[in-house]
Amino acid sequence: MNPERPDLYTEDRLKEWERMDGGDGGFPFHRQRVALEALKGLDVRSDAAFVDLGSGDGQFAAAVKEQSPGWSISLIDGSEAQLARAAKVCVGASCVQADLNQPLPLGDDSIDVVHAGELIEHLYSPDAFLRECRRVLRPDGHLVVTTPNLCAWYNRVLFPLGVLPIFYEISAESTQYGVGFLRGLKQSDQPVGHIRVMNHSGLVEILEANGFDVVDMRTAVFDVKAPLLFRVVDRALLGAPSLASNFIAVARPRGKS
């Protein structure tokens, strides 16, 4: 999800991404399944106010709605095309178009659960975004963030070989620069707009620095069509957060009353 590039979300691009989706057959990705499990385990009221920031096509929010039917669901995204799809997928949800690099169009202490799936790495100022999440969360609220790991195990192999890490982009127009022998394996040459890709300690530290306590950290595999050996190793390293492909962090706002 790239809030700065709504032109990415044309019907042709959305269809292309559907064709490319995940090594496990598309939605829900493993990181989304893990996030749903994390949401299911939260100690929140049955009528919790839930907002999905960078909601995309609404499939994740629809799964949340099915899992927690009493929750009120709001979707905020920068793409008009995505929100049009989301309104059909997650019927009854409130859909708002907004630039997620700007203050959130939500009141103070108004939300019980904020979900930001694969969003924070696209933002110019993750710090400002996290402070906004803290502002809108109730004192007993929860933030669930998913994001890729710049220091995943395969990136630690690629970097010494002179190949740019996966998830990192140096161009706004092509993914083909600096990737060496991976060039022919790229599923698309269109960047997704990663700006601030994090490692494990960086994610924990930026959350803590902006008023959150991390109460749970889970991991997920890289959902991509890849050789069996890659997928076996990737899954085997789920227990090593610093090496895993994706993080799912659950955090609570600190010091709100």
Secondary structure, 3 states (H helix, E strand, C coil): CCCCCHHHHCHHHHHHHHHHCCCCCCCCCHHHHHHHHHHHCCCCCCCCEEEEECCCCCHHHHHHHHHCCCCEEEEEECCHHHHHHHHHHCCCCEEEECCCCCCCCCCCCCEEEEEEECCHHHCCCHHHHHHHHHHHEEEEEEEEEEEEECCCHHHHHHHHHCCCCCCCCCCCCCCCCCCHHHHHHCCCCCCCCCCCCECHHHHHHHHHHCCEEEEEEEEECCCCCCCHHHHHHHHHHHHCCCCCCEEEEEEEECCCC
